[in-house]
Amino acid sequence: MKLDSREIIAKRIAQELKDGDVVNLGIGIPTLVSKYIGDKKVYLQTENGLLGMGPPPNEDEVDIDLIDAGKATVTIMPGASFFDSAFSFGMIRGNHIDVAVLGTLEVDRYGEIANWSVPNQPILGVGGAMDLVAGAKKVIVASTLFTKDGSPKLVESLTLDSSGERRVEQFVTEYASFSFQEGDIFIDDIYGDLSFEELKERIGLPLKQK
């Protein structure tokens, strides 16, 4: 079965996770990563207070008391633990999260992201985005490469409110995986139906291949 764009991104990110990683999955595409972890010993943490989240439940496994930060139902793995939100953010701010996977609205050429404020839309709350950007040891961004009108989300400079000065390590899209180094944008891996030259043309920024 052919995967849609969201699933392609999630599956690619799962390849980046290593045994022993404590990983926070943000709302949206990042939550799909749990489906592709397989046999890796990865410990998924949710902002609302769970360490040891499993993949999404089957129909007969749904427990409405087990939810992630986006209020989607989840499963739990053997040895999972529950705690309050203050403890959860203590883990995040205390640098105990190995990898944070976050969605985004924009990423600039340095790897700075904007993922919490949409123009002309009510702001319902930043959530843990800024804490995770600042506190996680590694940040991977999960997002489609283009907006609905075809504009690239990879931009020269942010036009939306930044989520923090810290730069992310990786931007995974449905076409390719990008990394950042001192203003240079590197394509680490191409797996979609756009070539390197086509990506350069549509994004409109200088790109380098590793």
NORZI-V756532 format. One line per field, one symbol per residue. phi: phi as a letter, one per 30 degrees, with the letter a starting at -180 (. if undefined). psi: psi as a letter, one per 40 degrees, with the letter a starting at -180 (. if undefined). burial: 1 if it has 16 or more other ideal C-beta (glycine too) atoms within 10 Angstrom, else 0. A space follows every 50 residues. Layout:
phi=???
psi=???
burial=???
//
This chain:
phi=.dddeddedddddedddcejdcbccddjeeddeedcdidddccdccddjb bjdcdeddedcdbddcbcdciddbcbceidbcaddddeddddddiccdbc cbdacbbcdcjdcbbbbceicdddkdicedddddcddbbcccaddbddcj ddddbdbdccddckdddddabcbdcaccbbahiccccdacbcccdeddde dddibdbbcd
psi=hhiidddddddddddeiihehhhhhiibdddeddeedbeigihhhidefh hfhaiiiideehheehiadeeiiiiiiheiiiiidddddddddefehdhh hiiidihieeehihfehhheihheidaedddddddidhhhhhiidiidee iiehidiheihieidhiidihhaedihiiihfehhhhdhheafhiddddd dddfihiih.
burial=00001111111111011000111111111111110110000111111111 11111100000000010111000111000100000001101100001111 11111111111111110000000000111011111101111111110000 01111001010111011111111111111100001010000101000011 0010001000
//
